[in-house]
Amino acid sequence: MNLTITKDQIIAGLQAVQNVVSTRTTLPILSNVLIRAEGSHVEFTATDLDVTVACKVEAKVTKPGATTLPVKKLFGIVRELQGEIEIETDDKNLSSIRSGSSFFKIHGLAADEFPPLPKFKDDKKVSLPQENIRGMIRKTSFAVSTDESRYVLNGIFISLKEGKMTFVATDGRRLALVDEEVDISEKSAGEFIVPAKAVNELNRLLQDKGDVELKFGENQASFALKNETSFSVLLITKLIEGNYPNYRQVIPGEAKERIGVGREELVQALRRAEIMTSEKANSVKLAFGKNLLTITANSPEVGEARETMAINYKGKELAIAFNPRYLIDPLNALTEDEVFIELIDELSPGVVKINGPFLYVVMPMRLN
């Protein structure tokens, strides 16, 4: 294999894939990046056997071929070089790297030792803009559970049916849901759970322009990120096995009160109140009165905070307590100026909505 590549292209390719490489692995090949050069491209692929990322960039290939090299070492080398970089690999997988007056030799492993990529059928697929998927991840990923004993909640549930793509995340105390209208054929309908690691990688790789083609099978899914440039990325992930809980059950019935609130003003007031919470007393009280919202935090060992906000409210007086973080997270993820808080009473879950396809349910805490 022999190729010449610009520093920008190789850095972009390696940055896209190297995050998934685990530092502690018993298989040496999993510390390596697969480099496959052909035509006018070179493709870099890295995997931890759960998540695989492949990235294709432009290069001048004088002799096609493939090898694998330790990704952290290779990235360390190319980051310090200037100008064009030439990589030449012999039949013993020893690679020479040249750039200007710098020269390196680095030992690799054979490309055929690298785990092969799974194949996906063409009938289970759907395509939509990258920025749409990015927005859906932003509005749900914060609610994914980190409790490993409830394994099915450690990811985002994706449902494709009846012309809608729905993302759901919950940790048992709160639930975020967003959907998007999308063209789905009957064959492409399905439901699956994408693990948090893949969600985070996808969020990092998504661009503002271009489309995502999502394909899925029994236990794996792939996200192909395409745009006008020659830079393309493919992420493949194992899916979480198991049945996702019936999330529709936790969405409360009709609200007694629906209150419009300025999102930015509310999130800032909650952040200030949160300062006065403690591990033992980690709730803030929202008291709704005539055209006024009073937010208080009170913890015996720290002290107290009180905030008031003018709101448009004519309903009966109502007080409810929440973990402030569980309100701040969705408010930070949204971009709308106004959000709507829907309440039944102080013991029923609260709901945050916007003028759009987003819904967030949060369990209340006991009022002290």
Contacts in CASP RR format, 6 or more apart in sequence:
PFRMAT RR
TARGET T0000
AUTHOR 0000-0000-0000
METHOD contacts of the structure
MODEL  1
MNLTITKDQIIAGLQAVQNVVSTRTTLPILSNVLIRAEGSHVEFTATDLD
VTVACKVEAKVTKPGATTLPVKKLFGIVRELQGEIEIETDDKNLSSIRSG
SSFFKIHGLAADEFPPLPKFKDDKKVSLPQENIRGMIRKTSFAVSTDESR
YVLNGIFISLKEGKMTFVATDGRRLALVDEEVDISEKSAGEFIVPAKAVN
ELNRLLQDKGDVELKFGENQASFALKNETSFSVLLITKLIEGNYPNYRQV
IPGEAKERIGVGREELVQALRRAEIMTSEKANSVKLAFGKNLLTITANSP
EVGEARETMAINYKGKELAIAFNPRYLIDPLNALTEDEVFIELIDELSPG
VVKINGPFLYVVMPMRLN
1 35 0 8 1.000
1 37 0 8 1.000
1 63 0 8 1.000
1 64 0 8 1.000
1 65 0 8 1.000
1 66 0 8 1.000
1 67 0 8 1.000
1 87 0 8 1.000
1 88 0 8 1.000
1 89 0 8 1.000
2 37 0 8 1.000
2 61 0 8 1.000
2 62 0 8 1.000
2 63 0 8 1.000
2 86 0 8 1.000
2 87 0 8 1.000
2 88 0 8 1.000
2 89 0 8 1.000
3 37 0 8 1.000
3 42 0 8 1.000
3 59 0 8 1.000
3 60 0 8 1.000
3 61 0 8 1.000
3 62 0 8 1.000
3 63 0 8 1.000
3 86 0 8 1.000
3 87 0 8 1.000
4 59 0 8 1.000
4 60 0 8 1.000
4 62 0 8 1.000
4 84 0 8 1.000
4 85 0 8 1.000
4 86 0 8 1.000
4 87 0 8 1.000
5 42 0 8 1.000
5 57 0 8 1.000
5 58 0 8 1.000
5 59 0 8 1.000
5 60 0 8 1.000
5 84 0 8 1.000
5 85 0 8 1.000
5 87 0 8 1.000
6 83 0 8 1.000
6 84 0 8 1.000
6 85 0 8 1.000
7 78 0 8 1.000
7 81 0 8 1.000
7 82 0 8 1.000
7 83 0 8 1.000
7 84 0 8 1.000
7 85 0 8 1.000
7 99 0 8 1.000
9 57 0 8 1.000
9 58 0 8 1.000
9 59 0 8 1.000
10 42 0 8 1.000
10 57 0 8 1.000
10 78 0 8 1.000
10 85 0 8 1.000
11 75 0 8 1.000
11 78 0 8 1.000
11 79 0 8 1.000
12 55 0 8 1.000
12 57 0 8 1.000
12 231 0 8 1.000
13 44 0 8 1.000
13 55 0 8 1.000
13 57 0 8 1.000
13 231 0 8 1.000
14 33 0 8 1.000
14 44 0 8 1.000
14 71 0 8 1.000
14 74 0 8 1.000
14 75 0 8 1.000
14 78 0 8 1.000
15 75 0 8 1.000
16 44 0 8 1.000
16 53 0 8 1.000
16 55 0 8 1.000
16 205 0 8 1.000
16 233 0 8 1.000
17 33 0 8 1.000
17 44 0 8 1.000
17 45 0 8 1.000
17 46 0 8 1.000
17 53 0 8 1.000
17 54 0 8 1.000
17 55 0 8 1.000
17 71 0 8 1.000
18 33 0 8 1.000
18 46 0 8 1.000
18 71 0 8 1.000
18 72 0 8 1.000
18 75 0 8 1.000
19 53 0 8 1.000
19 201 0 8 1.000
19 204 0 8 1.000
20 46 0 8 1.000
20 47 0 8 1.000
20 48 0 8 1.000
20 51 0 8 1.000
20 52 0 8 1.000
20 53 0 8 1.000
20 197 0 8 1.000
20 201 0 8 1.000
21 30 0 8 1.000
21 31 0 8 1.000
21 33 0 8 1.000
21 46 0 8 1.000
21 48 0 8 1.000
21 71 0 8 1.000
21 72 0 8 1.000
22 30 0 8 1.000
22 31 0 8 1.000
22 48 0 8 1.000
23 31 0 8 1.000
23 72 0 8 1.000
25 31 0 8 1.000
25 48 0 8 1.000
28 109 0 8 1.000
29 68 0 8 1.000
29 109 0 8 1.000
29 113 0 8 1.000
29 114 0 8 1.000
29 115 0 8 1.000
30 47 0 8 1.000
30 48 0 8 1.000
30 49 0 8 1.000
31 70 0 8 1.000
31 71 0 8 1.000
31 72 0 8 1.000
32 46 0 8 1.000
32 68 0 8 1.000
32 69 0 8 1.000
32 70 0 8 1.000
32 71 0 8 1.000
32 108 0 8 1.000
32 109 0 8 1.000
32 114 0 8 1.000
33 44 0 8 1.000
33 45 0 8 1.000
33 46 0 8 1.000
33 68 0 8 1.000
33 69 0 8 1.000
33 70 0 8 1.000
33 71 0 8 1.000
33 74 0 8 1.000
34 43 0 8 1.000
34 44 0 8 1.000
34 45 0 8 1.000
34 46 0 8 1.000
34 66 0 8 1.000
34 67 0 8 1.000
34 68 0 8 1.000
34 111 0 8 1.000
34 114 0 8 1.000
35 42 0 8 1.000
35 43 0 8 1.000
35 44 0 8 1.000
35 66 0 8 1.000
35 67 0 8 1.000
35 68 0 8 1.000
35 69 0 8 1.000
35 87 0 8 1.000
35 111 0 8 1.000
36 42 0 8 1.000
36 43 0 8 1.000
36 45 0 8 1.000
36 65 0 8 1.000
36 66 0 8 1.000
36 111 0 8 1.000
37 43 0 8 1.000
37 59 0 8 1.000
37 61 0 8 1.000
37 63 0 8 1.000
37 64 0 8 1.000
37 65 0 8 1.000
37 66 0 8 1.000
38 61 0 8 1.000
38 64 0 8 1.000
38 65 0 8 1.000
39 61 0 8 1.000
39 64 0 8 1.000
40 58 0 8 1.000
40 59 0 8 1.000
40 60 0 8 1.000
40 61 0 8 1.000
41 56 0 8 1.000
41 57 0 8 1.000
41 58 0 8 1.000
41 59 0 8 1.000
41 61 0 8 1.000
41 230 0 8 1.000
42 56 0 8 1.000
42 57 0 8 1.000
42 59 0 8 1.000
42 61 0 8 1.000
43 54 0 8 1.000
43 55 0 8 1.000
43 56 0 8 1.000
43 57 0 8 1.000
44 54 0 8 1.000
44 55 0 8 1.000
44 57 0 8 1.000
45 52 0 8 1.000
45 53 0 8 1.000
45 54 0 8 1.000
45 55 0 8 1.000
45 114 0 8 1.000
45 117 0 8 1.000
46 52 0 8 1.000
46 53 0 8 1.000
46 71 0 8 1.000
47 53 0 8 1.000
47 114 0 8 1.000
47 115 0 8 1.000
49 115 0 8 1.000
49 238 0 8 1.000
50 195 0 8 1.000
50 197 0 8 1.000
50 198 0 8 1.000
50 237 0 8 1.000
50 238 0 8 1.000
51 195 0 8 1.000
51 197 0 8 1.000
51 198 0 8 1.000
51 201 0 8 1.000
51 235 0 8 1.000
51 236 0 8 1.000
51 237 0 8 1.000
51 238 0 8 1.000
52 115 0 8 1.000
52 117 0 8 1.000
52 234 0 8 1.000
52 235 0 8 1.000
52 236 0 8 1.000
52 237 0 8 1.000
53 201 0 8 1.000
53 205 0 8 1.000
53 233 0 8 1.000
53 234 0 8 1.000
53 235 0 8 1.000
53 236 0 8 1.000
54 117 0 8 1.000
54 233 0 8 1.000
54 234 0 8 1.000
54 236 0 8 1.000
55 231 0 8 1.000
55 232 0 8 1.000
55 233 0 8 1.000
55 234 0 8 1.000
56 230 0 8 1.000
56 231 0 8 1.000
56 232 0 8 1.000
56 233 0 8 1.000
57 230 0 8 1.000
57 231 0 8 1.000
58 230 0 8 1.000
65 89 0 8 1.000
65 111 0 8 1.000
66 111 0 8 1.000
67 89 0 8 1.000
67 93 0 8 1.000
67 95 0 8 1.000
67 108 0 8 1.000
67 109 0 8 1.000
67 110 0 8 1.000
67 111 0 8 1.000
68 93 0 8 1.000
68 108 0 8 1.000
68 109 0 8 1.000
68 110 0 8 1.000
68 111 0 8 1.000
68 113 0 8 1.000
68 114 0 8 1.000
69 95 0 8 1.000
69 106 0 8 1.000
69 108 0 8 1.000
70 106 0 8 1.000
70 108 0 8 1.000
73 106 0 8 1.000
74 106 0 8 1.000
77 97 0 8 1.000
77 104 0 8 1.000
77 106 0 8 1.000
78 85 0 8 1.000
78 97 0 8 1.000
80 102 0 8 1.000
81 97 0 8 1.000
81 99 0 8 1.000
81 100 0 8 1.000
81 102 0 8 1.000
82 99 0 8 1.000
82 100 0 8 1.000
83 99 0 8 1.000
83 100 0 8 1.000
84 99 0 8 1.000
85 97 0 8 1.000
85 98 0 8 1.000
85 99 0 8 1.000
86 96 0 8 1.000
86 97 0 8 1.000
86 98 0 8 1.000
86 99 0 8 1.000
87 95 0 8 1.000
87 96 0 8 1.000
87 97 0 8 1.000
88 95 0 8 1.000
88 96 0 8 1.000
88 98 0 8 1.000
89 95 0 8 1.000
89 96 0 8 1.000
93 107 0 8 1.000
93 108 0 8 1.000
93 109 0 8 1.000
93 110 0 8 1.000
94 105 0 8 1.000
94 106 0 8 1.000
94 107 0 8 1.000
94 108 0 8 1.000
95 105 0 8 1.000
95 106 0 8 1.000
95 107 0 8 1.000
95 108 0 8 1.000
96 103 0 8 1.000
96 104 0 8 1.000
96 105 0 8 1.000
97 103 0 8 1.000
97 104 0 8 1.000
97 105 0 8 1.000
97 106 0 8 1.000
98 104 0 8 1.000
117 236 0 8 1.000
118 220 0 8 1.000
118 222 0 8 1.000
118 236 0 8 1.000
120 215 0 8 1.000
120 216 0 8 1.000
120 217 0 8 1.000
120 220 0 8 1.000
120 222 0 8 1.000
121 215 0 8 1.000
121 217 0 8 1.000
122 215 0 8 1.000
123 185 0 8 1.000
123 187 0 8 1.000
123 188 0 8 1.000
124 187 0 8 1.000
124 188 0 8 1.000
124 190 0 8 1.000
124 215 0 8 1.000
124 216 0 8 1.000
124 217 0 8 1.000
125 188 0 8 1.000
125 213 0 8 1.000
125 214 0 8 1.000
125 215 0 8 1.000
125 216 0 8 1.000
126 160 0 8 1.000
126 165 0 8 1.000
126 182 0 8 1.000
126 183 0 8 1.000
126 184 0 8 1.000
126 188 0 8 1.000
126 213 0 8 1.000
126 214 0 8 1.000
127 183 0 8 1.000
127 211 0 8 1.000
127 212 0 8 1.000
127 213 0 8 1.000
127 214 0 8 1.000
128 165 0 8 1.000
128 180 0 8 1.000
128 182 0 8 1.000
128 211 0 8 1.000
128 212 0 8 1.000
128 214 0 8 1.000
129 210 0 8 1.000
129 211 0 8 1.000
129 212 0 8 1.000
130 206 0 8 1.000
130 207 0 8 1.000
130 208 0 8 1.000
130 209 0 8 1.000
130 210 0 8 1.000
130 211 0 8 1.000
130 212 0 8 1.000
130 225 0 8 1.000
130 227 0 8 1.000
131 206 0 8 1.000
131 208 0 8 1.000
131 209 0 8 1.000
132 180 0 8 1.000
133 202 0 8 1.000
133 206 0 8 1.000
133 212 0 8 1.000
133 223 0 8 1.000
134 203 0 8 1.000
134 206 0 8 1.000
134 208 0 8 1.000
135 178 0 8 1.000
136 165 0 8 1.000
136 167 0 8 1.000
136 178 0 8 1.000
136 180 0 8 1.000
137 156 0 8 1.000
137 167 0 8 1.000
137 199 0 8 1.000
137 202 0 8 1.000
137 203 0 8 1.000
137 206 0 8 1.000
138 203 0 8 1.000
138 333 0 8 1.000
139 167 0 8 1.000
139 176 0 8 1.000
139 178 0 8 1.000
139 330 0 8 1.000
139 333 0 8 1.000
139 334 0 8 1.000
139 358 0 8 1.000
140 156 0 8 1.000
140 167 0 8 1.000
140 168 0 8 1.000
140 169 0 8 1.000
140 176 0 8 1.000
140 177 0 8 1.000
140 178 0 8 1.000
141 156 0 8 1.000
141 169 0 8 1.000
141 196 0 8 1.000
141 199 0 8 1.000
141 200 0 8 1.000
141 203 0 8 1.000
142 169 0 8 1.000
142 176 0 8 1.000
142 329 0 8 1.000
142 330 0 8 1.000
142 332 0 8 1.000
142 333 0 8 1.000
143 169 0 8 1.000
143 170 0 8 1.000
143 171 0 8 1.000
143 174 0 8 1.000
143 175 0 8 1.000
143 176 0 8 1.000
143 329 0 8 1.000
143 330 0 8 1.000
143 360 0 8 1.000
144 153 0 8 1.000
144 154 0 8 1.000
144 155 0 8 1.000
144 156 0 8 1.000
144 169 0 8 1.000
144 171 0 8 1.000
144 196 0 8 1.000
144 199 0 8 1.000
145 153 0 8 1.000
145 154 0 8 1.000
145 155 0 8 1.000
145 170 0 8 1.000
145 171 0 8 1.000
145 172 0 8 1.000
146 154 0 8 1.000
146 171 0 8 1.000
146 196 0 8 1.000
147 153 0 8 1.000
147 154 0 8 1.000
147 171 0 8 1.000
148 154 0 8 1.000
150 172 0 8 1.000
151 240 0 8 1.000
151 242 0 8 1.000
152 193 0 8 1.000
152 240 0 8 1.000
152 242 0 8 1.000
152 243 0 8 1.000
152 244 0 8 1.000
152 245 0 8 1.000
153 169 0 8 1.000
153 170 0 8 1.000
153 171 0 8 1.000
153 172 0 8 1.000
153 244 0 8 1.000
153 245 0 8 1.000
154 195 0 8 1.000
154 196 0 8 1.000
154 240 0 8 1.000
155 169 0 8 1.000
155 193 0 8 1.000
155 194 0 8 1.000
155 195 0 8 1.000
155 196 0 8 1.000
155 199 0 8 1.000
155 240 0 8 1.000
156 167 0 8 1.000
156 168 0 8 1.000
156 169 0 8 1.000
156 193 0 8 1.000
156 194 0 8 1.000
156 196 0 8 1.000
156 199 0 8 1.000
157 166 0 8 1.000
157 167 0 8 1.000
157 168 0 8 1.000
157 169 0 8 1.000
157 191 0 8 1.000
157 192 0 8 1.000
157 193 0 8 1.000
157 244 0 8 1.000
157 247 0 8 1.000
158 165 0 8 1.000
158 166 0 8 1.000
158 167 0 8 1.000
158 191 0 8 1.000
158 192 0 8 1.000
158 193 0 8 1.000
158 194 0 8 1.000
159 165 0 8 1.000
159 166 0 8 1.000
159 168 0 8 1.000
159 190 0 8 1.000
159 191 0 8 1.000
160 182 0 8 1.000
160 184 0 8 1.000
160 188 0 8 1.000
160 189 0 8 1.000
160 190 0 8 1.000
160 191 0 8 1.000
161 184 0 8 1.000
161 189 0 8 1.000
161 190 0 8 1.000
161 191 0 8 1.000
162 184 0 8 1.000
162 189 0 8 1.000
163 181 0 8 1.000
163 182 0 8 1.000
163 183 0 8 1.000
163 184 0 8 1.000
164 179 0 8 1.000
164 180 0 8 1.000
164 181 0 8 1.000
164 182 0 8 1.000
164 184 0 8 1.000
165 179 0 8 1.000
165 180 0 8 1.000
165 182 0 8 1.000
165 184 0 8 1.000
166 177 0 8 1.000
166 178 0 8 1.000
166 179 0 8 1.000
167 177 0 8 1.000
167 178 0 8 1.000
167 179 0 8 1.000
168 175 0 8 1.000
168 176 0 8 1.000
168 177 0 8 1.000
168 244 0 8 1.000
168 247 0 8 1.000
169 175 0 8 1.000
169 176 0 8 1.000
170 176 0 8 1.000
170 245 0 8 1.000
170 247 0 8 1.000
170 250 0 8 1.000
172 363 0 8 1.000
173 323 0 8 1.000
173 326 0 8 1.000
173 362 0 8 1.000
173 363 0 8 1.000
174 326 0 8 1.000
174 360 0 8 1.000
174 361 0 8 1.000
174 362 0 8 1.000
174 363 0 8 1.000
175 247 0 8 1.000
175 250 0 8 1.000
175 251 0 8 1.000
175 360 0 8 1.000
175 361 0 8 1.000
176 330 0 8 1.000
176 333 0 8 1.000
176 358 0 8 1.000
176 359 0 8 1.000
176 360 0 8 1.000
177 247 0 8 1.000
177 251 0 8 1.000
177 358 0 8 1.000
177 359 0 8 1.000
177 360 0 8 1.000
178 357 0 8 1.000
178 358 0 8 1.000
178 359 0 8 1.000
179 357 0 8 1.000
180 357 0 8 1.000
190 216 0 8 1.000
191 244 0 8 1.000
192 216 0 8 1.000
192 217 0 8 1.000
192 221 0 8 1.000
192 239 0 8 1.000
193 239 0 8 1.000
193 240 0 8 1.000
193 242 0 8 1.000
193 244 0 8 1.000
194 202 0 8 1.000
194 221 0 8 1.000
194 237 0 8 1.000
194 239 0 8 1.000
194 240 0 8 1.000
195 237 0 8 1.000
195 238 0 8 1.000
195 239 0 8 1.000
195 240 0 8 1.000
197 237 0 8 1.000
198 235 0 8 1.000
198 237 0 8 1.000
201 235 0 8 1.000
202 223 0 8 1.000
202 235 0 8 1.000
205 225 0 8 1.000
205 233 0 8 1.000
205 235 0 8 1.000
206 212 0 8 1.000
206 225 0 8 1.000
207 225 0 8 1.000
207 227 0 8 1.000
209 227 0 8 1.000
209 228 0 8 1.000
210 225 0 8 1.000
210 226 0 8 1.000
210 227 0 8 1.000
210 228 0 8 1.000
211 225 0 8 1.000
211 226 0 8 1.000
211 227 0 8 1.000
212 223 0 8 1.000
212 224 0 8 1.000
212 225 0 8 1.000
212 226 0 8 1.000
213 223 0 8 1.000
213 224 0 8 1.000
213 226 0 8 1.000
214 221 0 8 1.000
214 222 0 8 1.000
214 223 0 8 1.000
214 224 0 8 1.000
215 221 0 8 1.000
215 222 0 8 1.000
215 224 0 8 1.000
216 222 0 8 1.000
216 239 0 8 1.000
217 239 0 8 1.000
219 238 0 8 1.000
219 239 0 8 1.000
219 241 0 8 1.000
220 236 0 8 1.000
220 237 0 8 1.000
220 238 0 8 1.000
220 239 0 8 1.000
221 236 0 8 1.000
221 237 0 8 1.000
221 239 0 8 1.000
222 234 0 8 1.000
222 235 0 8 1.000
222 236 0 8 1.000
222 237 0 8 1.000
223 234 0 8 1.000
223 235 0 8 1.000
223 236 0 8 1.000
223 237 0 8 1.000
224 232 0 8 1.000
224 233 0 8 1.000
224 234 0 8 1.000
225 232 0 8 1.000
225 233 0 8 1.000
225 234 0 8 1.000
225 235 0 8 1.000
226 232 0 8 1.000
250 349 0 8 1.000
250 361 0 8 1.000
251 351 0 8 1.000
251 359 0 8 1.000
251 361 0 8 1.000
252 342 0 8 1.000
252 344 0 8 1.000
252 348 0 8 1.000
252 349 0 8 1.000
252 350 0 8 1.000
252 351 0 8 1.000
252 361 0 8 1.000
253 344 0 8 1.000
255 342 0 8 1.000
255 343 0 8 1.000
255 344 0 8 1.000
255 351 0 8 1.000
256 343 0 8 1.000
256 344 0 8 1.000
256 345 0 8 1.000
257 288 0 8 1.000
257 313 0 8 1.000
257 315 0 8 1.000
257 316 0 8 1.000
257 318 0 8 1.000
257 342 0 8 1.000
257 343 0 8 1.000
258 340 0 8 1.000
258 341 0 8 1.000
258 342 0 8 1.000
259 288 0 8 1.000
259 293 0 8 1.000
259 311 0 8 1.000
259 312 0 8 1.000
259 313 0 8 1.000
259 340 0 8 1.000
259 341 0 8 1.000
259 342 0 8 1.000
259 343 0 8 1.000
260 311 0 8 1.000
260 312 0 8 1.000
260 338 0 8 1.000
260 339 0 8 1.000
260 340 0 8 1.000
260 341 0 8 1.000
261 293 0 8 1.000
261 309 0 8 1.000
261 311 0 8 1.000
261 338 0 8 1.000
261 339 0 8 1.000
261 340 0 8 1.000
261 341 0 8 1.000
262 337 0 8 1.000
262 338 0 8 1.000
262 339 0 8 1.000
263 331 0 8 1.000
263 334 0 8 1.000
263 336 0 8 1.000
263 337 0 8 1.000
263 338 0 8 1.000
263 339 0 8 1.000
264 337 0 8 1.000
265 309 0 8 1.000
266 309 0 8 1.000
266 327 0 8 1.000
266 331 0 8 1.000
266 339 0 8 1.000
267 327 0 8 1.000
267 328 0 8 1.000
267 331 0 8 1.000
267 332 0 8 1.000
269 295 0 8 1.000
269 307 0 8 1.000
269 309 0 8 1.000
270 284 0 8 1.000
270 295 0 8 1.000
270 324 0 8 1.000
270 327 0 8 1.000
270 328 0 8 1.000
270 331 0 8 1.000
271 324 0 8 1.000
271 328 0 8 1.000
272 305 0 8 1.000
272 307 0 8 1.000
273 284 0 8 1.000
273 295 0 8 1.000
273 296 0 8 1.000
273 297 0 8 1.000
273 305 0 8 1.000
273 307 0 8 1.000
273 324 0 8 1.000
274 284 0 8 1.000
274 297 0 8 1.000
274 324 0 8 1.000
274 325 0 8 1.000
274 328 0 8 1.000
275 297 0 8 1.000
275 305 0 8 1.000
276 297 0 8 1.000
276 298 0 8 1.000
276 299 0 8 1.000
276 302 0 8 1.000
276 303 0 8 1.000
276 304 0 8 1.000
276 305 0 8 1.000
277 283 0 8 1.000
277 284 0 8 1.000
277 297 0 8 1.000
277 299 0 8 1.000
277 302 0 8 1.000
277 324 0 8 1.000
278 299 0 8 1.000
278 301 0 8 1.000
278 302 0 8 1.000
280 299 0 8 1.000
280 301 0 8 1.000
281 297 0 8 1.000
281 298 0 8 1.000
281 299 0 8 1.000
281 300 0 8 1.000
281 301 0 8 1.000
281 302 0 8 1.000
281 368 0 8 1.000
282 323 0 8 1.000
282 324 0 8 1.000
282 325 0 8 1.000
283 297 0 8 1.000
283 321 0 8 1.000
283 322 0 8 1.000
283 323 0 8 1.000
283 324 0 8 1.000
283 365 0 8 1.000
283 366 0 8 1.000
283 368 0 8 1.000
284 295 0 8 1.000
284 296 0 8 1.000
284 297 0 8 1.000
284 321 0 8 1.000
284 322 0 8 1.000
284 323 0 8 1.000
284 324 0 8 1.000
284 327 0 8 1.000
285 294 0 8 1.000
285 295 0 8 1.000
285 296 0 8 1.000
285 297 0 8 1.000
285 298 0 8 1.000
285 319 0 8 1.000
285 320 0 8 1.000
285 321 0 8 1.000
285 367 0 8 1.000
285 368 0 8 1.000
286 293 0 8 1.000
286 294 0 8 1.000
286 295 0 8 1.000
286 319 0 8 1.000
286 320 0 8 1.000
286 321 0 8 1.000
286 322 0 8 1.000
286 341 0 8 1.000
287 293 0 8 1.000
287 294 0 8 1.000
287 295 0 8 1.000
287 296 0 8 1.000
287 317 0 8 1.000
287 318 0 8 1.000
287 319 0 8 1.000
288 311 0 8 1.000
288 313 0 8 1.000
288 315 0 8 1.000
288 317 0 8 1.000
288 318 0 8 1.000
288 319 0 8 1.000
288 343 0 8 1.000
289 313 0 8 1.000
289 315 0 8 1.000
289 317 0 8 1.000
289 318 0 8 1.000
290 313 0 8 1.000
290 314 0 8 1.000
290 315 0 8 1.000
290 317 0 8 1.000
291 310 0 8 1.000
291 311 0 8 1.000
291 312 0 8 1.000
291 313 0 8 1.000
291 314 0 8 1.000
292 308 0 8 1.000
292 309 0 8 1.000
292 310 0 8 1.000
292 311 0 8 1.000
292 313 0 8 1.000
293 308 0 8 1.000
293 309 0 8 1.000
293 311 0 8 1.000
293 313 0 8 1.000
294 306 0 8 1.000
294 307 0 8 1.000
294 308 0 8 1.000
294 309 0 8 1.000
295 305 0 8 1.000
295 306 0 8 1.000
295 307 0 8 1.000
295 308 0 8 1.000
295 309 0 8 1.000
296 304 0 8 1.000
296 305 0 8 1.000
296 306 0 8 1.000
296 307 0 8 1.000
297 304 0 8 1.000
297 305 0 8 1.000
297 324 0 8 1.000
298 304 0 8 1.000
298 305 0 8 1.000
298 368 0 8 1.000
318 343 0 8 1.000
318 345 0 8 1.000
318 346 0 8 1.000
319 346 0 8 1.000
319 367 0 8 1.000
320 343 0 8 1.000
320 345 0 8 1.000
320 346 0 8 1.000
320 350 0 8 1.000
320 364 0 8 1.000
320 367 0 8 1.000
321 346 0 8 1.000
321 364 0 8 1.000
321 365 0 8 1.000
321 366 0 8 1.000
321 367 0 8 1.000
321 368 0 8 1.000
322 350 0 8 1.000
322 362 0 8 1.000
322 364 0 8 1.000
322 365 0 8 1.000
323 362 0 8 1.000
323 365 0 8 1.000
326 362 0 8 1.000
327 352 0 8 1.000
327 362 0 8 1.000
330 352 0 8 1.000
330 360 0 8 1.000
331 339 0 8 1.000
331 352 0 8 1.000
334 354 0 8 1.000
334 358 0 8 1.000
336 354 0 8 1.000
336 355 0 8 1.000
338 354 0 8 1.000
338 355 0 8 1.000
339 352 0 8 1.000
339 353 0 8 1.000
339 354 0 8 1.000
340 352 0 8 1.000
340 353 0 8 1.000
340 354 0 8 1.000
341 350 0 8 1.000
341 351 0 8 1.000
341 352 0 8 1.000
342 350 0 8 1.000
342 351 0 8 1.000
342 352 0 8 1.000
342 353 0 8 1.000
343 350 0 8 1.000
343 351 0 8 1.000
344 350 0 8 1.000
346 364 0 8 1.000
346 367 0 8 1.000
347 364 0 8 1.000
348 364 0 8 1.000
349 361 0 8 1.000
349 362 0 8 1.000
349 363 0 8 1.000
349 364 0 8 1.000
350 361 0 8 1.000
350 362 0 8 1.000
350 363 0 8 1.000
350 364 0 8 1.000
351 359 0 8 1.000
351 360 0 8 1.000
351 361 0 8 1.000
351 362 0 8 1.000
352 359 0 8 1.000
352 360 0 8 1.000
352 362 0 8 1.000
353 359 0 8 1.000
353 360 0 8 1.000
END
